[in-house]
C-alpha cells in the first residue's frame, strides 16, 4: 500500500463493474436506490433564501453567498422598479432617474465531499453511516442539478481519493452516483485492513485545489481523524467558498449506553470494550462529544453551517427538517 499522501486515484470514475444485485439499502446502496431519491429531494433548496426555521437561515448561521450578480445595463426608471437600484450619479448628471439592471449569475459549482471509509461502515439502528452519507450526497446532487449548477465531487475511502471536477447536466450526476455506489460497495466486513487509514486532510487538500473560489462545498463525513491542520484547511476553503459541514453520527455515539460490552474489529484484530467500567464509558463519551465540539467551533470561527445527520433516522426527513420543511408523505414521494 502506498503512503497516504499519494493515494489519489480516479478508479471510481470507471463505470465498469456496476452491481445490479438486490441489496439491503440500510447496509449498502446501489444505483437504483440512489436514483430513486430524486423525487423525495423536491423542495430541498441550497439557495441563499431559506425558510425561517432552516439551519441555513441567517438567524442560525452565516448566509450562503449564493450566485453573484452581473451588471447588464443602465436604463430609465420605470414604475415598480426597486428604488435601491437607482444610480444616483447618472440620475444627477442627466436629470432623469436611471436604474442599474443586474442579472443573477446562473452558475455556482458545487463540490460534494463524501466519506466512504471503513469508519463509516457502522450502524446500530437504521442505516450504516456510509449509507446515510451516500443518500444525503445523492439528494443534494439532484437539487444542484435542478438549480442548473455544476456538480463535482471528492469521494474518499481508506485507500484512495477520487476527484470529479464540477460539470453540468444529468450525465455528471449519473457519473457521480455510479462512483458513489462503487465506493460504497467496497465497504464490507471482510475488507483488508489498511495500515494507514486516510485522514480527512488529504481529501480537503483536493477540495482546496479544485474549489478556488465561489463554490458550494458540502462535507459529509463522520470527521474521523481530525487534527490541528484540519481546521486550518476548513478555514482556508471557507474563506472564498460556501462550506456546509454534515457530520454523520450513529445513535450509539450520541448516547453511549452504560453496562454494555462492545466488540470492535478492524477486520483482522478485535477488542472488547466494556462500558460498565467508568474509565471506558467516560473515554467513549468524551471522544464522541469532543469531535462534535470541534466541528461546532469551526461553525463559530469560520461561519460554516452545520447540518448534523444521524444514521438512526430517515435521511430525507432529516434534511427537510433541518431546512425548515416538514417530513415527506407517501403522496409527496410519489409525485
PyMOL commands that set and color helices and strands:
alter all, ss='L'
color gray80, all
select helices_A, chain A and resi 4-6+11-13+31-36+39-41+83-85+88-94+118-120+129-146+170-185+200-210+228-240+251-254+278-302+315-322+330-333
alter helices_A, ss='H'
color red, helices_A
select strands_A, chain A and resi 69-76+98-104+110-115+151-157+160-167+216-221+242-249+261-265+270-274+305-306+309-310
alter strands_A, ss='S'
color yellow, strands_A
deselect
rebuild
show_as cartoon
